[in-house]
Amino acid sequence: MAEVRHCDGVLKAAFPAIRQNDPVCGKSSHFLIPKDLLPAITYYIHTQPSLRGRLTLLWACDHRPARDTYGLYYLFTLETSHHWVVLSTELAGTDRLFPSLTPHIHAAQWYEREIRDMFGLIPQGHPDLRRLVRHEHWPKGIHPLRKDFSWDCVLGRQQGEHRFRHIEGEGVFEVPVGPIHAGIIESGHFRFSVAGEPIMQLELRHFWKHRGVEKLFEQRTLIEAVPLAERVSGDTTVGHSLAYCQAVEALLHLEVPRRAKYLRTLFLELERLSNHLGDIGAMCNDTAYALAHAHCGRMKERIMQLNDRLTGSRFLRGAIRVGGVTRDIDNGRLAEIVEELNRIQPDFSEVGAIIFANASLTDRLETTGILHERAAWDHAVMGVVGRASGMDCDLRRDRPFAAYDELRVNVALYRYGDVRARLRVRGDEIHESIRLIREMCGKIPAGPIANQPSYSPNHGDWTLSAVEGWRGEILYMVMAGEGSRIHRCKVRDPSFVNWPAIQWAVPGNIIPDFPLINKSFNLSYAGNDL
């Protein structure tokens, strides 16, 4: 905690205009500051060696009709203490301008463009103010997260063209891929600039699947929005619903029973297990190694069938509720889980040994799609991709939630940042998930599986919640409105942070390697596009 006290002391001494608000949930401090001090304070938090704050989330809020202001909120996670520092500022009346952090903190780039699109607030000094979420066919002046925009408004289309970045020179040409792809791949546009075979530049164009998820949250009450959270990213049902429920429970001052915390942790690790098995198989498939793909698919299917027997859903939908879980698991089912994992683990170990003994496969994985540690830090990359590039972050260990405060989590960490490193992180996490599930099944406490809320939050109360999903850190900010409705819900899937970073892992590779690099990141389109 020494780092936290140092941070607070420095901020108060150096910037007297700061006013400290009530802290948000967990290890955190919240400061309300004038907007003109934002660049200096955030740069200090980000670069000071004793702090090294990583920009974890940036969001805006339209506070109307309660008051005629917009709020901007900046969440930093300190490197060693994992303490949260929240800075906020307000734009009153007709003020729509705020200073951009992007020239000094690269991770702010997409956040600030998103705020411009959704709220019409302008980050002054931002180097790239092209549209991000609102594609060019959206009418001008439409900003859907303002309170004066109706959720069921039907928009017309206008003509517009996105301006891609171009590299000029002899022999340089562009290869556009997508947004429509073969099979069931979701919509995303990738534009490669090449000279010969090596890729010189990759530019992404996403948000084709924007569904207005955050606007839809505002039409629901705190209790009834869980099914929407489950569907933010379909393969991360437990991660998103758990992050949302934890935020609501903090607003409702609702304590979750210990047995329910264990069951939530169990479901989360089963979700991690099935997705990592599928990813390793898919990465092998992209190198034409069908044997490993088939075996990983077989093991993933066994986990999916186990999920169905436990909860009635292969994707564990409907298992998490505000206050706990919807389904208990008796001792017989717990023993069945352990038996199934005891059969899967030696199978997976054998497949892993075959994978890394295959010289031609290893040659495809090594030095392909390297994301260097500095680039990962600059983009605040997280999850599997971050840990493969030396980012030693895992919320299960750093900011324990659910039952992780009673479990010791061993974090997989590699520093060479290529496809092989990302595969190895997933492999290590499969073994760790199996170990954690065995431990939980052996010591899960007795007791109720849910509690009912008895408290109503005040309009404007808000809180943050974080969960280490299988892709990485999932964040929810939930602000209460009138009558237990949601005034604002900010959702941040790890894909929103990691998608920009893939553009730095591709240059120097060749286009035929991109499907393998992309699969090793395996980011969500729906979770990014919202």
C-alpha positions as CSV (number, residue, x, y, z in Angstrom):
1,M,0.0,0.0,0.0
2,A,3.0,2.3,0.2
3,E,2.7,3.0,-3.6
4,V,-0.9,4.0,-3.1
5,R,-0.1,6.5,-0.4
6,H,2.7,7.9,-2.5
7,C,0.4,8.4,-5.4
8,D,-2.2,10.1,-3.3
9,G,0.4,12.3,-1.7
10,V,2.0,13.3,-5.0
11,L,-1.3,14.1,-6.6
12,K,-2.6,16.2,-3.7
13,A,0.7,18.1,-3.3
14,A,1.4,18.7,-7.0
15,F,-2.2,19.5,-8.0
16,P,-4.1,21.3,-5.3
17,A,-7.2,21.6,-7.5
18,I,-7.9,17.9,-7.1
19,R,-10.9,16.9,-5.0
20,Q,-11.0,13.3,-3.8
21,N,-14.4,11.7,-4.1
22,D,-15.7,8.6,-2.4
23,P,-13.7,5.5,-3.6
24,V,-15.2,3.0,-6.0
25,C,-15.3,-0.6,-5.0
26,G,-12.1,-2.5,-4.2
27,K,-8.6,-1.1,-3.8
28,S,-9.1,2.3,-5.4
29,S,-9.0,6.1,-5.2
30,H,-11.2,8.6,-7.1
31,F,-10.2,12.1,-7.9
32,L,-12.3,14.9,-9.5
33,I,-10.0,17.2,-11.4
34,P,-10.2,20.2,-13.8
35,K,-10.0,19.1,-17.4
36,D,-6.9,21.2,-18.2
37,L,-4.9,19.2,-15.7
38,L,-5.7,15.8,-17.3
39,P,-2.7,15.5,-19.6
40,A,-0.1,16.3,-16.9
41,I,-1.7,14.2,-14.2
42,T,-2.3,11.1,-16.4
43,Y,1.2,11.4,-18.0
44,Y,2.7,11.4,-14.5
45,I,0.7,8.4,-13.3
46,H,1.5,6.5,-16.6
47,T,5.3,7.2,-16.6
48,Q,6.4,7.6,-13.0
49,P,8.5,4.5,-12.3
50,S,7.0,4.0,-8.8
51,L,3.5,4.0,-10.3
52,R,3.5,2.9,-14.0
53,G,-0.3,3.3,-14.3
54,R,-1.8,1.4,-17.1
55,L,-4.9,3.0,-18.7
56,T,-7.5,0.3,-18.1
57,L,-10.7,2.1,-19.0
58,L,-11.9,5.4,-20.3
59,W,-15.6,6.2,-20.5
60,A,-18.1,9.1,-20.7
61,C,-21.5,9.6,-19.2
62,D,-24.3,12.0,-20.0
63,H,-25.7,13.0,-16.6
64,R,-28.8,14.7,-18.0
65,P,-31.6,15.2,-16.9
66,A,-30.2,15.2,-13.3
67,R,-27.7,17.9,-14.3
68,D,-26.5,19.5,-17.5
69,T,-23.0,18.0,-17.6
70,Y,-21.0,15.2,-19.3
71,G,-18.6,13.2,-17.2
72,L,-15.3,11.8,-18.3
73,Y,-13.7,9.0,-16.3
74,Y,-10.1,7.6,-16.5
75,L,-9.2,4.3,-14.8
76,F,-5.6,3.5,-14.2
77,T,-4.2,0.3,-12.7
78,L,-0.9,0.7,-10.9
79,E,1.7,-1.9,-11.8
80,T,2.9,-3.2,-8.5
81,S,0.0,-2.6,-6.0
82,H,-2.7,-3.2,-8.7
83,H,-4.5,-0.3,-7.0
84,W,-7.1,1.5,-9.1
85,V,-6.8,5.3,-9.6
86,V,-9.9,6.9,-11.1
87,L,-9.7,10.5,-12.4
88,S,-12.8,12.2,-13.5
89,T,-13.7,15.6,-14.9
90,E,-16.9,17.3,-16.1
91,L,-17.9,19.3,-19.1
92,A,-20.7,21.7,-18.2
93,G,-23.4,23.3,-20.4
94,T,-22.4,23.6,-24.0
95,D,-18.7,22.6,-23.5
96,R,-17.9,19.6,-25.7
97,L,-14.0,19.8,-25.7
98,F,-11.6,17.9,-23.7
99,P,-7.8,17.4,-24.0
100,S,-6.7,14.2,-25.8
101,L,-4.3,11.8,-23.9
102,T,-3.5,9.8,-27.1
103,P,-0.3,11.8,-28.0
104,H,1.2,10.6,-24.7
105,I,-0.8,7.4,-23.8
106,H,-1.4,5.3,-26.9
107,A,-4.0,3.1,-25.2
108,A,-6.4,6.1,-25.1
109,Q,-6.7,6.2,-28.9
110,W,-9.8,4.0,-29.5
111,Y,-11.5,5.1,-26.3
112,E,-11.4,8.8,-27.3
113,R,-12.6,8.1,-30.8
114,E,-15.5,6.0,-29.3
115,I,-16.4,8.9,-27.0
116,R,-16.5,11.3,-30.0
117,D,-18.8,9.0,-31.9
118,M,-21.1,8.1,-29.2
119,F,-21.4,11.4,-27.2
120,G,-20.1,14.1,-29.6
121,L,-17.4,15.1,-27.2
122,I,-14.2,16.2,-29.0
123,P,-10.7,15.1,-27.9
124,Q,-8.6,18.1,-28.8
125,G,-5.1,17.1,-30.1
126,H,-6.1,13.6,-31.1
127,P,-4.0,12.5,-34.1
128,D,-6.8,10.5,-35.8
129,L,-10.4,11.7,-35.5
130,R,-11.8,9.4,-38.2
131,R,-15.1,7.7,-37.2
132,L,-14.7,4.5,-35.3
133,V,-18.1,3.1,-34.2
134,R,-20.3,5.3,-36.4
135,H,-19.4,4.3,-39.9
136,E,-19.6,7.0,-42.6
137,H,-23.2,6.1,-43.6
138,W,-24.5,7.3,-40.2
139,P,-26.1,10.8,-40.4
140,K,-24.0,13.7,-39.1
141,G,-24.8,14.9,-35.6
142,I,-26.1,11.6,-34.3
143,H,-24.5,10.4,-31.1
144,P,-26.5,7.5,-29.7
145,L,-25.4,7.4,-26.1
146,R,-26.7,10.9,-25.4
147,K,-29.8,11.0,-23.4
148,D,-31.7,12.8,-26.1
149,F,-31.3,9.9,-28.5
150,S,-34.1,7.3,-28.4
151,W,-33.0,3.7,-28.3
152,D,-35.6,2.7,-30.9
153,C,-34.8,5.5,-33.4
154,V,-34.6,4.4,-37.0
155,L,-31.8,6.1,-38.9
156,G,-31.5,6.9,-42.5
157,R,-28.3,6.4,-44.5
158,Q,-26.0,9.0,-46.0
159,Q,-23.2,8.6,-48.5
160,G,-19.7,8.5,-47.0
161,E,-16.4,6.9,-47.5
162,H,-13.8,5.8,-44.9
163,R,-10.3,7.3,-45.5
164,F,-7.8,4.5,-45.1
165,R,-4.1,5.2,-44.5
166,H,-2.1,4.7,-47.7
167,I,1.6,3.9,-48.2
168,E,3.0,5.4,-51.3
169,G,5.9,3.9,-53.3
170,E,6.9,1.7,-56.2
171,G,5.6,-1.9,-55.9
172,V,3.4,-1.1,-52.9
173,F,-0.2,-2.4,-53.3
174,E,-3.1,-3.0,-51.0
175,V,-5.0,-6.3,-50.3
176,P,-8.4,-5.8,-48.7
177,V,-9.9,-8.7,-46.8
178,G,-13.5,-8.6,-45.5
179,P,-15.7,-7.5,-43.9
180,I,-17.6,-10.5,-45.3
181,H,-15.7,-13.8,-44.8
182,A,-16.2,-17.4,-45.6
183,G,-17.9,-19.7,-43.1
184,I,-19.2,-18.4,-39.8
185,I,-16.4,-15.8,-39.2
186,E,-17.8,-12.5,-37.9
187,S,-17.5,-9.2,-39.8
188,G,-14.2,-7.4,-39.9
189,H,-12.2,-5.6,-42.5
190,F,-8.4,-6.0,-42.7
191,R,-6.4,-4.0,-45.2
192,F,-2.9,-5.0,-45.9
193,S,-0.2,-2.9,-47.5
194,V,2.5,-5.1,-49.0
195,A,5.6,-4.7,-51.1
196,G,6.3,-8.2,-52.5
197,E,5.4,-10.7,-49.8
198,P,6.2,-8.9,-46.5
199,I,3.4,-6.9,-44.9
200,M,4.3,-3.3,-44.4
201,Q,1.1,-2.2,-42.7
202,L,-2.2,-3.6,-41.4
203,E,-5.2,-1.4,-40.9
204,L,-8.4,-2.6,-39.2
205,R,-11.9,-1.5,-39.8
206,H,-14.4,-3.0,-37.3
207,F,-17.7,-2.2,-35.7
208,W,-19.8,-3.7,-38.5
209,K,-21.7,-5.7,-35.8
210,H,-22.5,-2.7,-33.6
211,R,-25.8,-3.6,-31.8
212,G,-26.3,-0.7,-29.4
213,V,-25.7,-2.9,-26.4
214,E,-24.8,-0.1,-24.0
215,K,-28.0,1.8,-25.1
216,L,-30.0,-1.4,-24.5
217,F,-28.7,-1.7,-21.0
218,E,-30.2,1.8,-20.2
219,Q,-33.7,0.4,-21.0
220,R,-33.5,-2.3,-18.3
221,T,-33.5,-2.5,-14.5
222,L,-30.4,-3.5,-12.6
223,I,-31.8,-7.0,-11.9
224,E,-33.2,-7.9,-15.3
225,A,-30.2,-7.0,-17.5
226,V,-28.2,-10.2,-16.8
227,P,-29.3,-12.0,-20.0
228,L,-28.1,-9.0,-22.0
229,A,-24.7,-9.2,-20.4
230,E,-24.5,-12.9,-21.2
231,R,-24.9,-12.0,-24.9
232,V,-22.3,-9.3,-25.2
233,S,-19.9,-12.0,-26.5
234,G,-21.5,-15.4,-26.9
235,D,-18.4,-17.4,-26.0
236,T,-17.9,-15.5,-22.8
237,T,-21.3,-15.9,-21.1
238,V,-20.0,-16.4,-17.6
239,G,-17.2,-13.8,-17.8
240,H,-19.6,-11.0,-18.8
241,S,-22.6,-12.0,-16.7
242,L,-20.3,-12.3,-13.6
243,A,-18.7,-8.9,-14.2
244,Y,-22.1,-7.3,-14.6
245,C,-23.6,-9.0,-11.5
246,Q,-20.6,-8.1,-9.3
247,A,-21.1,-4.4,-10.2
248,V,-24.8,-4.5,-9.5
249,E,-24.2,-6.4,-6.2
250,A,-21.8,-3.6,-5.1
251,L,-24.5,-1.0,-5.9
252,L,-27.1,-3.0,-3.9
253,H,-24.8,-3.7,-1.0
254,L,-25.5,-7.4,-1.6
255,E,-23.2,-10.1,-0.1
256,V,-23.0,-13.2,-2.2
257,P,-22.9,-16.6,-0.3
258,R,-19.5,-18.3,-0.2
259,R,-20.9,-21.4,-1.9
260,A,-22.2,-19.3,-4.8
261,K,-18.8,-17.6,-5.1
262,Y,-17.2,-21.1,-5.5
263,L,-19.8,-22.1,-8.1
264,R,-19.2,-18.9,-10.0
265,T,-15.5,-19.6,-10.0
266,L,-16.1,-23.1,-11.1
267,F,-18.2,-22.0,-14.1
268,L,-15.7,-19.4,-15.1
269,E,-12.9,-22.0,-15.2
270,L,-15.0,-24.4,-17.2
271,E,-15.6,-21.6,-19.7
272,R,-11.8,-20.9,-19.8
273,L,-11.1,-24.6,-20.3
274,S,-13.4,-25.2,-23.2
275,N,-12.3,-22.0,-25.1
276,H,-8.6,-22.6,-24.6
277,L,-9.0,-26.2,-25.9
278,G,-10.8,-24.9,-28.9
279,D,-8.2,-22.2,-29.6
280,I,-5.3,-24.6,-29.5
281,G,-7.0,-26.9,-31.9
282,A,-7.9,-24.0,-34.2
283,M,-4.3,-22.7,-34.2
284,C,-3.1,-26.2,-35.2
285,N,-5.7,-26.3,-37.9
286,D,-4.4,-23.0,-39.4
287,T,-1.1,-24.8,-39.8
288,A,-2.8,-27.7,-41.5
289,Y,-2.2,-30.0,-38.5
290,A,-5.5,-31.7,-38.5
291,L,-4.7,-34.4,-35.9
292,A,-4.3,-32.0,-33.0
293,H,-7.3,-30.0,-34.2
294,A,-9.4,-33.1,-34.1
295,H,-8.3,-34.2,-30.6
296,C,-8.7,-30.7,-29.1
297,G,-12.2,-30.5,-30.7
298,R,-13.0,-33.8,-29.1
299,M,-11.9,-32.6,-25.6
300,K,-13.7,-29.3,-26.0
301,E,-16.9,-31.2,-26.8
302,R,-16.6,-33.2,-23.7
303,I,-16.4,-30.0,-21.6
304,M,-19.4,-28.5,-23.5
305,Q,-21.4,-31.6,-22.8
306,L,-20.4,-31.4,-19.1
307,N,-21.5,-27.8,-19.0
308,D,-24.9,-28.9,-20.4
309,R,-25.3,-31.6,-17.8
310,L,-24.5,-29.1,-15.0
311,T,-26.5,-26.1,-16.1
312,G,-28.7,-27.0,-19.0
313,S,-26.6,-24.9,-21.4
314,R,-23.5,-25.8,-23.3
315,F,-22.4,-22.1,-23.0
316,L,-23.4,-22.0,-19.3
317,R,-26.2,-19.4,-20.0
318,G,-28.5,-18.7,-17.1
319,A,-26.1,-20.0,-14.5
320,I,-25.2,-16.5,-12.9
321,R,-27.8,-14.2,-11.3
322,V,-27.6,-11.1,-9.2
323,G,-27.0,-12.3,-5.7
324,G,-25.5,-15.7,-6.5
325,V,-26.2,-18.5,-9.0
326,T,-29.3,-20.2,-10.3
327,R,-28.2,-23.8,-10.0
328,D,-26.5,-25.8,-7.3
329,I,-24.2,-28.8,-7.9
330,D,-24.4,-31.7,-5.6
331,N,-21.5,-33.9,-4.5
332,G,-22.2,-36.5,-7.1
333,R,-22.0,-33.9,-9.9
334,L,-18.8,-32.5,-8.3
335,A,-17.2,-36.0,-8.4
336,E,-18.3,-36.3,-12.1
337,I,-16.5,-33.1,-12.9
338,V,-13.3,-34.4,-11.4
339,E,-13.6,-37.7,-13.1
340,E,-14.1,-36.0,-16.5
341,L,-11.1,-33.8,-16.0
342,N,-9.0,-36.8,-14.9
343,R,-9.7,-38.3,-18.3
344,I,-9.1,-35.1,-20.3
345,Q,-5.8,-34.0,-18.7
346,P,-3.6,-36.9,-19.8
347,D,-5.2,-36.7,-23.3
348,F,-4.3,-33.1,-23.5
349,S,-0.8,-33.6,-22.1
350,E,-0.2,-36.2,-24.8
351,V,-1.5,-33.9,-27.6
352,G,0.7,-31.1,-26.2
353,A,3.8,-33.3,-26.4
354,I,3.0,-34.2,-30.0
355,I,2.5,-30.6,-30.9
356,F,5.9,-29.4,-29.6
357,A,7.7,-32.4,-30.9
358,N,6.6,-31.6,-34.5
359,A,9.4,-29.5,-36.0
360,S,7.4,-28.2,-39.0
361,L,4.6,-27.1,-36.8
362,T,7.0,-25.4,-34.3
363,D,8.7,-23.6,-37.2
364,R,5.3,-22.1,-38.2
365,L,4.7,-20.9,-34.7
366,E,8.1,-19.5,-33.6
367,T,8.9,-15.9,-34.5
368,T,5.5,-15.5,-36.2
369,G,3.3,-12.5,-35.2
370,I,5.6,-11.2,-32.5
371,L,4.1,-8.5,-30.3
372,H,7.0,-7.0,-28.3
373,E,6.6,-6.3,-24.7
374,R,7.0,-2.5,-25.2
375,A,4.2,-2.5,-27.8
376,A,2.0,-4.6,-25.4
377,W,2.6,-2.1,-22.6
378,D,1.9,0.9,-24.8
379,H,-1.4,-0.5,-25.9
380,A,-2.2,-1.8,-22.3
381,V,-2.7,-5.3,-23.8
382,M,-4.1,-7.9,-21.5
383,G,-5.1,-11.5,-21.0
384,V,-3.5,-14.4,-23.0
385,V,-2.0,-12.0,-25.5
386,G,-0.5,-9.8,-22.8
387,R,0.9,-12.6,-20.7
388,A,2.6,-14.1,-23.9
389,S,4.4,-10.7,-24.3
390,G,5.6,-10.3,-20.7
391,M,2.6,-8.5,-19.2
392,D,2.4,-10.0,-15.8
393,C,-1.3,-9.3,-15.1
394,D,-4.1,-11.6,-14.0
395,L,-7.0,-10.4,-12.0
396,R,-7.5,-13.8,-10.3
397,R,-4.3,-13.1,-8.5
398,D,-4.0,-9.3,-8.6
399,R,-7.5,-8.3,-7.6
400,P,-9.2,-11.5,-6.5
401,F,-13.0,-11.8,-7.1
402,A,-15.5,-14.6,-6.5
403,A,-13.6,-17.3,-4.6
404,Y,-10.1,-16.5,-5.9
405,D,-9.2,-14.9,-2.6
406,E,-9.2,-18.5,-1.2
407,L,-7.3,-20.0,-4.2
408,R,-3.7,-19.7,-5.3
409,V,-3.5,-18.9,-9.0
410,N,-0.3,-19.7,-10.9
411,V,0.0,-17.2,-13.7
412,A,1.5,-18.4,-17.1
413,L,4.0,-15.8,-18.4
414,Y,6.2,-15.8,-21.5
415,R,8.2,-12.9,-23.0
416,Y,8.8,-13.8,-26.6
417,G,5.4,-12.7,-27.8
418,D,4.9,-14.9,-30.8
419,V,2.2,-17.4,-31.8
420,R,4.0,-20.2,-30.0
421,A,4.0,-18.1,-26.7
422,R,0.3,-17.5,-27.0
423,L,-0.3,-21.2,-27.6
424,R,1.9,-22.0,-24.5
425,V,0.0,-19.6,-22.3
426,R,-3.3,-21.3,-23.2
427,G,-1.8,-24.8,-22.6
428,D,-0.5,-23.8,-19.2
429,E,-3.8,-22.2,-18.3
430,I,-5.6,-25.4,-19.2
431,H,-3.6,-27.3,-16.7
432,E,-4.0,-24.6,-14.1
433,S,-7.8,-24.5,-14.6
434,I,-8.0,-28.2,-14.1
435,R,-6.0,-27.9,-10.9
436,L,-8.2,-25.1,-9.6
437,I,-11.4,-27.0,-10.5
438,R,-10.2,-30.0,-8.6
439,E,-9.3,-27.9,-5.6
440,M,-12.7,-26.2,-5.6
441,C,-14.6,-29.4,-5.9
442,G,-12.7,-30.7,-2.9
443,K,-13.4,-27.8,-0.6
444,I,-16.5,-26.0,-1.7
445,P,-18.4,-24.9,1.4
446,A,-22.0,-25.8,2.2
447,G,-24.7,-23.1,2.3
448,P,-27.2,-21.1,0.2
449,I,-26.5,-20.3,-3.4
450,A,-28.1,-16.9,-3.6
451,N,-29.2,-13.9,-1.5
452,Q,-32.0,-11.4,-2.3
453,P,-31.4,-7.7,-2.5
454,S,-32.9,-5.4,0.1
455,Y,-31.3,-2.1,-0.7
456,S,-32.0,0.4,-3.5
457,P,-29.1,2.6,-4.8
458,N,-29.4,6.3,-5.2
459,H,-29.6,7.9,-8.7
460,G,-26.0,8.5,-9.8
461,D,-24.4,5.9,-7.6
462,W,-21.9,3.9,-9.7
463,T,-19.3,1.2,-9.3
464,L,-16.7,-0.8,-11.2
465,S,-16.3,-4.5,-11.5
466,A,-13.5,-6.6,-13.1
467,V,-13.3,-10.3,-14.0
468,E,-10.5,-12.2,-15.6
469,G,-12.3,-13.9,-18.5
470,W,-10.7,-16.5,-20.7
471,R,-9.6,-13.7,-23.2
472,G,-8.5,-11.4,-20.4
473,E,-9.8,-8.6,-18.2
474,I,-13.6,-7.8,-18.5
475,L,-14.7,-4.5,-17.0
476,Y,-18.2,-3.1,-16.3
477,M,-19.1,0.3,-14.9
478,V,-22.8,0.4,-13.8
479,M,-24.5,3.7,-12.8
480,A,-27.9,3.6,-11.2
481,G,-30.8,5.6,-12.5
482,E,-34.3,6.3,-11.2
483,G,-36.4,3.4,-10.0
484,S,-33.5,0.9,-10.0
485,R,-33.1,1.4,-13.7
486,I,-29.7,1.6,-15.3
487,H,-28.5,5.2,-16.1
488,R,-25.3,4.1,-17.8
489,C,-23.5,0.8,-18.3
490,K,-20.0,0.8,-19.8
491,V,-18.8,-2.5,-21.1
492,R,-15.2,-3.3,-21.9
493,D,-14.3,-6.7,-23.4
494,P,-10.6,-7.3,-23.6
495,S,-10.9,-7.5,-27.4
496,F,-11.5,-3.7,-27.5
497,V,-8.0,-3.2,-26.1
498,N,-6.2,-6.0,-28.0
499,W,-7.6,-5.4,-31.5
500,P,-5.5,-2.3,-32.1
501,A,-2.4,-4.2,-30.9
502,I,-2.7,-6.9,-33.6
503,Q,-1.7,-4.2,-36.1
504,W,1.7,-4.1,-34.5
505,A,2.2,-7.9,-34.5
506,V,1.6,-8.4,-38.3
507,P,4.2,-6.2,-40.1
508,G,7.2,-8.2,-41.4
509,N,5.1,-11.4,-41.7
510,I,3.4,-12.6,-44.9
511,I,-0.3,-12.5,-45.6
512,P,-0.7,-16.4,-45.5
513,D,0.5,-16.2,-41.9
514,F,-2.2,-13.7,-40.9
515,P,-5.0,-16.3,-40.2
516,L,-2.6,-18.0,-37.8
517,I,-1.7,-14.7,-36.1
518,N,-5.3,-13.7,-35.9
519,K,-6.3,-17.0,-34.4
520,S,-3.6,-16.8,-31.8
521,F,-5.1,-13.5,-30.7
522,N,-8.7,-14.9,-31.1
523,L,-10.5,-11.7,-30.3
524,S,-14.2,-11.1,-30.2
525,Y,-15.9,-9.0,-33.0
526,A,-19.2,-8.8,-31.1
527,G,-17.6,-8.0,-27.8
528,N,-15.6,-5.3,-29.4
529,D,-18.3,-3.8,-31.6
530,L,-21.1,-3.8,-28.9
